[in-house]
Amino acid sequence: MLVVALAAAALWNFGTFPSKQAGDEANWVGTARFFLVLFVRHDVSIESWPDSYWTRTQPMIPRYIMGGWLWARGLPFEHLDPNYDHRRKWFSNVEAGKAPDQGTLTEVRLPMRGLAALSALLVYGVVRALAGPVGGATAALLFMGSPYLKLHLVRAMGEPPFIVFLLATLLAAVLMLRRPDRARALGWRSALAVGSLLGLAFASKLTAIVAIVGVVAWGAWATFGPLVRARLLATGSDPHPDAAAPAASGSLQPVWWRPLAWALATIALVYAVFVLTNPFLYRDPVGRTLLLFQNRQQEMAQQAEIDPSRAVPELGQRVQRVIKFSLFEDTWGDSTLRRPLEALLAVVGLLWLVWKGVRWRPGAESLLLLWALGFFAAVSLGLGYVLDHYFVPTATLGLVVGGVGVGWTADAAWRRTMSAVRRRQAPDVPHRAHLPLSS
């Protein structure tokens, strides 16, 4: 019933939210014709996938979703020119064929609204699996109530599919890592599920590289952490006892390398999905993948030169902006209560994650900790030029972290309360020394 209620609220919330047109939407919709090239004409020739700005600038999954939806609805879009002129108004670009008309834009936003609603349910699922329904519902409601996330997740851009696949990957990984039998959990089925979903996230936005690094880091941690622990136990110098770790080197499983092997197999599948979804990469997968990242760096440098007011040269300023726009500004707490509620919950959640996640043998909490810290650090380091939608992944993960903080805090408070109630209700048994001998 809770999931149904959240689904209805999410559909209404994202389905009715109005959002002003953004020039980037014209770029995405204007390149949605790649769907026709690949899926309708089955054309992977070099002429149809040349080395050009539009094949370099972003991965293809969002374009396929937009193009597939418009094609299924019978709306023409192949004639659109993606070279939106930001110096002119939207209607002027529509007249010049460089932006979709309002009817087409409204139509192509429909799948994005659906993906945004699905994202809210995935936020609930991730937090629910880690910290219970109270934290899950809190995170999902704050996600739905964020004016910032609503603004960007209903637009025809790369963020809605990216966030859906990123959260779906995290949910699949959390469910897998919370299984009691770790050896069976780290098998080919879980690698297939996590790798496919993360591959689709990577094929939606290059920012998913942070999650990829996080998976590899988790695999290395889970592999070598117990080995280091066993070595410290053997020398008697372990400063941090951990009940989850093996008691001695002899208790290590014979497949101690399984977590790292699982992580590497998962990442191999991620890259396979990434390449298969983009025919531009077929002729030189590694070289052209590097080309995509280099192109993004060059784009941000050029944008900073054109508009220095949005440039952020100093690292301290970047960190400040990432925290501000992810946790403070245009959140539900900021817009409704005028209080930094999300930032407070994120701090509580981070403290809980450090407490629960820093273990010799890491689990689901450790993966979330790596992802959260990784995204905040990577976005801060790479933020040479500020665009509003750059903070969608950090704002989303901030709410997930805050949700687990609420869930674990509520659970701890409930346990302490029930423990106190039981102690009060327990009968007063006299001490054995004062009982009569006949007893």
C-alpha positions as CSV (number, residue, x, y, z in Angstrom):
1,M,0.0,0.0,0.0
2,L,2.9,2.4,0.8
3,V,4.5,1.7,-2.6
4,V,1.2,2.2,-4.4
5,A,0.6,5.5,-2.6
6,L,4.2,6.7,-3.4
7,A,3.7,5.7,-7.0
8,A,0.5,7.7,-7.3
9,A,2.1,10.7,-5.6
10,A,5.2,10.5,-7.9
11,L,3.1,10.3,-11.1
12,W,1.0,13.2,-10.1
13,N,3.9,15.2,-8.8
14,F,6.2,14.8,-11.9
15,G,3.4,14.4,-14.4
16,T,1.9,17.8,-13.6
17,F,5.0,19.9,-12.9
18,P,5.5,22.7,-15.4
19,S,9.0,23.4,-16.6
20,K,10.3,26.2,-18.9
21,Q,12.0,25.1,-22.1
22,A,15.7,24.7,-22.0
23,G,18.0,25.1,-25.0
24,D,19.7,21.8,-24.1
25,E,16.4,20.1,-24.7
26,A,16.5,21.2,-28.3
27,N,20.0,19.6,-28.7
28,W,18.7,16.3,-27.3
29,V,15.5,16.2,-29.3
30,G,17.3,17.3,-32.4
31,T,19.7,14.4,-32.2
32,A,16.9,11.8,-31.4
33,R,17.1,10.8,-35.1
34,F,20.0,8.5,-34.1
35,F,17.1,6.2,-33.0
36,L,15.9,6.0,-36.6
37,V,19.4,5.4,-37.9
38,L,20.1,2.5,-35.6
39,F,16.7,0.9,-34.8
40,V,14.7,1.6,-37.9
41,R,17.3,1.6,-40.7
42,H,19.8,-0.6,-38.9
43,D,22.6,1.6,-40.3
44,V,25.9,1.5,-38.5
45,S,28.0,2.8,-41.3
46,I,30.7,5.4,-40.8
47,E,28.7,7.9,-42.9
48,S,25.8,7.7,-40.5
49,W,28.0,7.7,-37.4
50,P,30.8,10.2,-38.3
51,D,33.3,11.7,-35.9
52,S,31.3,14.9,-35.3
53,Y,30.3,17.1,-32.4
54,W,26.9,15.3,-31.9
55,T,28.5,11.9,-31.8
56,R,31.2,13.1,-29.4
57,T,29.2,15.2,-27.0
58,Q,27.0,12.7,-25.1
59,P,26.1,9.0,-25.0
60,M,23.1,7.7,-26.9
61,I,20.5,6.1,-24.6
62,P,18.5,9.3,-23.8
63,R,18.3,10.0,-27.6
64,Y,17.0,6.5,-28.2
65,I,14.3,6.9,-25.6
66,M,13.2,10.2,-27.0
67,G,13.4,9.1,-30.6
68,G,11.7,5.8,-29.9
69,W,8.8,7.6,-28.1
70,L,8.3,10.1,-30.9
71,W,8.5,7.4,-33.6
72,A,6.0,5.3,-31.8
73,R,3.6,8.3,-31.5
74,G,4.0,9.0,-35.2
75,L,5.4,12.5,-34.7
76,P,8.0,13.8,-37.2
77,F,11.4,14.8,-35.7
78,E,14.1,13.9,-38.1
79,H,14.0,17.3,-39.7
80,L,15.0,19.1,-36.5
81,D,18.4,20.9,-36.5
82,P,20.1,20.3,-33.1
83,N,22.1,23.5,-33.3
84,Y,20.0,25.6,-31.0
85,D,20.9,29.3,-31.0
86,H,21.1,30.4,-27.4
87,R,21.2,34.0,-28.5
88,R,17.6,33.8,-29.7
89,K,14.2,33.0,-28.0
90,W,12.7,29.6,-28.1
91,F,10.0,30.5,-30.5
92,S,12.6,32.0,-32.9
93,N,14.5,28.7,-32.9
94,V,11.2,26.8,-33.5
95,E,10.6,29.0,-36.6
96,A,14.2,28.3,-37.8
97,G,13.7,24.5,-37.3
98,K,16.3,24.4,-34.4
99,A,13.9,23.5,-31.7
100,P,10.8,21.3,-31.4
101,D,7.4,23.0,-31.2
102,Q,5.5,23.0,-28.0
103,G,3.4,20.0,-28.9
104,T,6.4,17.9,-29.7
105,L,8.3,19.0,-26.6
106,T,5.3,18.2,-24.4
107,E,5.1,14.8,-26.0
108,V,8.8,13.9,-25.7
109,R,8.7,15.0,-22.1
110,L,6.2,12.3,-21.2
111,P,8.7,9.4,-20.9
112,M,10.9,11.7,-18.9
113,R,8.1,12.4,-16.5
114,G,7.6,8.6,-16.2
115,L,11.3,8.0,-15.5
116,A,11.3,10.7,-12.9
117,A,8.4,9.0,-11.1
118,L,10.2,5.7,-11.3
119,S,13.3,7.4,-9.8
120,A,11.2,8.3,-6.7
121,L,10.2,4.7,-6.3
122,L,13.8,3.5,-6.7
123,V,14.9,6.0,-4.0
124,Y,12.3,4.4,-1.7
125,G,13.5,0.9,-2.7
126,V,17.2,1.6,-2.0
127,V,16.6,3.3,1.4
128,R,13.9,0.7,2.3
129,A,16.4,-2.2,1.6
130,L,19.0,-0.6,3.8
131,A,17.1,1.2,6.6
132,G,13.4,0.4,6.5
133,P,10.2,2.0,5.3
134,V,10.4,5.1,7.4
135,G,13.6,6.2,5.9
136,G,12.5,5.1,2.4
137,A,9.3,7.0,2.5
138,T,11.1,10.1,3.9
139,A,13.7,10.1,1.1
140,A,11.1,9.5,-1.6
141,L,8.9,12.3,-0.4
142,L,11.8,14.7,-0.2
143,F,12.8,13.6,-3.7
144,M,9.3,14.4,-5.0
145,G,9.2,17.7,-3.1
146,S,12.5,19.1,-4.4
147,P,11.8,21.9,-6.8
148,Y,15.3,21.5,-8.2
149,L,14.9,17.8,-9.1
150,K,11.4,18.3,-10.5
151,L,12.7,21.1,-12.7
152,H,15.4,19.0,-14.3
153,L,13.9,15.5,-14.2
154,V,10.9,16.4,-16.3
155,R,12.9,17.9,-19.1
156,A,13.9,16.1,-22.3
157,M,17.6,15.7,-21.4
158,G,20.0,13.0,-20.3
159,E,19.4,13.3,-16.5
160,P,16.1,11.3,-16.2
161,P,17.4,8.1,-17.8
162,F,20.8,8.4,-16.0
163,I,19.2,8.8,-12.6
164,V,16.8,5.9,-13.2
165,F,19.6,3.5,-14.2
166,L,22.0,4.7,-11.5
167,L,19.4,4.1,-8.8
168,A,18.3,0.8,-10.3
169,T,22.0,-0.3,-10.2
170,L,22.3,0.7,-6.6
171,L,19.1,-1.1,-5.7
172,A,20.3,-4.3,-7.4
173,A,23.7,-4.1,-5.7
174,V,22.2,-3.5,-2.3
175,L,19.8,-6.4,-2.6
176,M,22.6,-8.6,-3.7
177,L,25.0,-7.6,-1.0
178,R,22.4,-8.0,1.8
179,R,21.9,-11.7,1.0
180,P,23.3,-13.9,3.8
181,D,25.3,-16.1,1.4
182,R,27.9,-13.7,0.0
183,A,29.6,-16.4,-2.1
184,R,26.4,-17.1,-4.0
185,A,25.4,-13.5,-4.2
186,L,28.7,-12.6,-6.0
187,G,27.8,-14.8,-8.9
188,W,27.2,-14.3,-12.6
189,R,23.5,-13.4,-12.2
190,S,24.2,-10.4,-10.0
191,A,27.1,-9.4,-12.2
192,L,24.8,-9.5,-15.2
193,A,22.1,-7.4,-13.4
194,V,24.4,-4.8,-11.9
195,G,26.6,-4.6,-15.0
196,S,23.7,-4.2,-17.5
197,L,22.0,-1.5,-15.4
198,L,25.2,0.4,-14.8
199,G,26.1,0.0,-18.4
200,L,22.9,1.7,-19.4
201,A,23.6,4.5,-16.9
202,F,27.0,4.9,-18.4
203,A,25.4,5.0,-21.9
204,S,23.1,7.8,-20.6
205,K,25.7,10.1,-19.0
206,L,29.5,9.9,-18.8
207,T,29.2,10.9,-15.1
208,A,28.5,7.2,-14.4
209,I,32.2,6.7,-14.5
210,V,32.2,7.6,-10.8
211,A,29.9,4.7,-10.0
212,I,32.1,2.4,-12.0
213,V,35.2,3.4,-10.0
214,G,33.1,2.9,-6.9
215,V,32.3,-0.7,-7.8
216,V,35.9,-1.5,-8.5
217,A,37.0,0.1,-5.2
218,W,34.4,-1.9,-3.3
219,G,35.6,-5.1,-5.0
220,A,39.2,-4.3,-4.0
221,W,38.2,-3.4,-0.4
222,A,36.1,-6.6,0.0
223,T,39.0,-8.7,-1.4
224,F,42.0,-7.3,0.4
225,G,40.3,-6.0,3.6
226,P,40.0,-9.5,5.2
227,L,43.5,-10.3,4.1
228,V,44.9,-7.2,5.9
229,R,42.7,-8.1,8.9
230,A,44.0,-11.6,9.0
231,R,47.6,-10.4,8.8
232,L,47.0,-7.9,11.7
233,L,45.4,-10.7,13.8
234,A,48.4,-12.9,13.1
235,T,50.7,-10.2,14.5
236,G,48.4,-9.2,17.3
237,S,48.3,-5.6,16.1
238,D,44.7,-5.1,15.0
239,P,43.5,-1.8,16.5
240,H,39.9,-2.1,15.3
241,P,38.2,-5.5,16.1
242,D,35.5,-6.4,13.7
243,A,33.1,-9.3,14.3
244,A,32.3,-9.5,10.6
245,A,35.9,-10.3,9.8
246,P,37.4,-13.8,9.9
247,A,39.0,-14.7,13.3
248,A,42.2,-16.0,11.7
249,S,44.0,-16.4,8.4
250,G,43.0,-20.1,8.4
251,S,39.3,-19.1,8.3
252,L,39.6,-17.2,5.0
253,Q,37.5,-18.6,2.2
254,P,39.4,-20.4,-0.6
255,V,37.8,-18.0,-3.1
256,W,39.0,-14.9,-1.3
257,W,39.5,-13.2,-4.7
258,R,35.8,-13.5,-5.6
259,P,34.7,-9.9,-4.8
260,L,37.3,-8.3,-7.0
261,A,36.7,-10.9,-9.7
262,W,33.0,-10.1,-9.5
263,A,33.6,-6.3,-9.7
264,L,35.9,-6.7,-12.7
265,A,33.5,-8.9,-14.5
266,T,30.7,-6.4,-13.7
267,I,32.7,-3.6,-15.1
268,A,33.6,-5.6,-18.3
269,L,29.9,-6.0,-18.9
270,V,29.3,-2.3,-18.2
271,Y,31.8,-1.4,-20.9
272,A,30.3,-3.9,-23.3
273,V,26.8,-2.4,-22.9
274,F,28.3,1.1,-23.3
275,V,30.0,0.2,-26.6
276,L,27.1,-1.9,-28.0
277,T,24.7,1.0,-27.6
278,N,26.8,3.4,-29.5
279,P,27.9,2.5,-33.1
280,F,30.2,5.6,-33.1
281,L,32.5,3.5,-30.8
282,Y,32.6,0.4,-32.9
283,R,35.7,1.2,-35.0
284,D,37.9,2.2,-32.0
285,P,36.1,1.5,-28.7
286,V,38.9,2.6,-26.3
287,G,40.2,5.5,-28.4
288,R,36.8,6.9,-29.0
289,T,35.7,6.4,-25.4
290,L,38.6,8.6,-24.4
291,L,37.6,11.0,-27.1
292,L,34.2,11.4,-25.5
293,F,35.8,12.4,-22.1
294,Q,38.3,14.7,-23.8
295,N,35.4,16.4,-25.7
296,R,33.5,17.0,-22.5
297,Q,36.6,18.6,-20.9
298,Q,37.1,20.8,-23.9
299,E,33.4,21.8,-24.0
300,M,33.5,23.0,-20.4
301,A,36.8,24.9,-21.0
302,Q,35.2,26.6,-24.0
303,Q,32.0,27.4,-22.1
304,A,34.1,29.0,-19.3
305,E,35.9,31.2,-21.8
306,I,32.6,32.3,-23.5
307,D,30.8,32.9,-20.2
308,P,33.4,33.6,-17.4
309,S,30.6,34.4,-14.9
310,R,29.8,30.7,-14.6
311,A,33.5,29.6,-14.5
312,V,34.7,28.2,-11.1
313,P,38.5,28.1,-11.2
314,E,39.1,27.4,-7.4
315,L,38.5,24.0,-5.8
316,G,37.2,25.6,-2.6
317,Q,34.5,27.4,-4.6
318,R,33.6,24.2,-6.4
319,V,33.1,22.3,-3.2
320,Q,31.0,25.1,-1.8
321,R,28.7,25.2,-4.9
322,V,28.2,21.5,-5.0
323,I,27.2,21.4,-1.4
324,K,25.0,24.5,-1.7
325,F,23.1,23.4,-4.8
326,S,22.8,19.7,-3.8
327,L,21.7,20.0,-0.2
328,F,20.6,23.6,0.5
329,E,19.2,25.5,-2.4
330,D,15.8,24.7,-4.0
331,T,15.3,21.6,-1.8
332,W,11.9,20.9,-0.2
333,G,13.2,22.1,3.2
334,D,14.5,25.3,1.7
335,S,11.4,26.1,-0.4
336,T,8.9,25.1,2.3
337,L,10.4,25.4,5.7
338,R,13.3,27.8,5.0
339,R,15.5,25.4,6.9
340,P,18.4,23.2,5.6
341,L,16.6,20.0,6.4
342,E,18.2,17.9,3.6
343,A,21.7,19.0,4.6
344,L,21.1,18.1,8.3
345,L,19.7,14.6,7.3
346,A,22.6,14.1,4.9
347,V,25.1,14.7,7.7
348,V,23.3,12.3,10.0
349,G,23.2,9.7,7.3
350,L,26.9,10.1,6.5
351,L,27.8,9.6,10.1
352,W,25.7,6.4,10.2
353,L,27.2,5.2,6.9
354,V,30.7,5.7,8.3
355,W,29.8,3.8,11.5
356,K,28.1,0.9,9.6
357,G,30.1,0.9,6.4
358,V,33.7,1.1,7.4
359,R,34.4,-2.6,8.0
360,W,37.2,-5.0,7.0
361,R,34.6,-6.9,5.0
362,P,32.4,-4.2,3.4
363,G,28.7,-4.6,2.6
364,A,25.9,-2.6,1.0
365,E,26.4,0.3,3.3
366,S,30.1,0.5,2.2
367,L,29.1,0.7,-1.5
368,L,26.7,3.5,-0.8
369,L,29.4,5.3,1.2
370,L,31.8,5.0,-1.7
371,W,29.3,6.2,-4.2
372,A,28.1,9.2,-2.2
373,L,31.6,10.4,-1.4
374,G,32.8,9.6,-4.9
375,F,30.1,11.6,-6.6
376,F,30.4,14.7,-4.4
377,A,34.2,14.6,-4.8
378,A,34.2,14.0,-8.6
379,V,31.6,16.7,-9.3
380,S,33.5,19.1,-7.2
381,L,36.8,18.4,-9.0
382,G,35.3,18.5,-12.4
383,L,33.1,21.6,-11.9
384,G,35.1,24.0,-14.1
385,Y,31.8,25.6,-15.4
386,V,28.4,25.7,-13.7
387,L,25.2,24.5,-15.4
388,D,22.1,24.0,-13.3
389,H,21.6,20.3,-14.1
390,Y,25.2,19.3,-13.0
391,F,24.0,18.7,-9.4
392,V,21.2,16.2,-10.1
393,P,23.3,13.1,-9.1
394,T,24.7,14.7,-5.9
395,A,21.3,16.0,-4.9
396,T,19.8,12.5,-5.5
397,L,22.4,10.7,-3.5
398,G,22.3,13.3,-0.8
399,L,18.6,12.4,-0.3
400,V,19.4,8.7,-0.3
401,V,22.1,9.2,2.4
402,G,19.6,11.4,4.4
403,G,17.0,8.7,4.1
404,V,19.2,6.0,5.5
405,G,20.0,8.4,8.3
406,V,16.3,8.8,9.1
407,G,15.7,5.1,8.9
408,W,18.6,4.0,11.1
409,T,17.9,6.8,13.7
410,A,14.2,5.8,13.9
411,D,15.1,2.2,14.2
412,A,17.6,2.9,17.0
413,A,15.1,5.1,18.8
414,W,12.4,2.4,18.5
415,R,14.6,-0.3,19.9
416,R,15.7,1.8,22.9
417,T,12.1,2.7,23.6
418,M,10.9,-0.9,23.4
419,S,13.8,-2.0,25.6
420,A,12.9,0.6,28.2
421,V,9.2,-0.5,28.1
422,R,10.1,-4.2,28.5
423,R,12.3,-3.4,31.5
424,R,9.5,-1.4,33.1
425,Q,7.0,-4.2,32.5
426,A,9.2,-7.0,33.8
427,P,8.1,-8.5,37.2
428,D,10.3,-7.7,40.2
429,V,11.9,-11.1,41.0
430,P,13.5,-11.1,44.5
431,H,17.2,-12.0,44.8
432,R,17.9,-15.7,45.2
433,A,19.6,-15.2,48.6
434,H,16.4,-13.9,50.1
435,L,14.2,-16.8,49.0
436,P,13.0,-19.3,51.6
437,L,14.8,-22.7,51.6
438,S,11.7,-24.5,50.5
439,S,11.8,-22.7,47.2
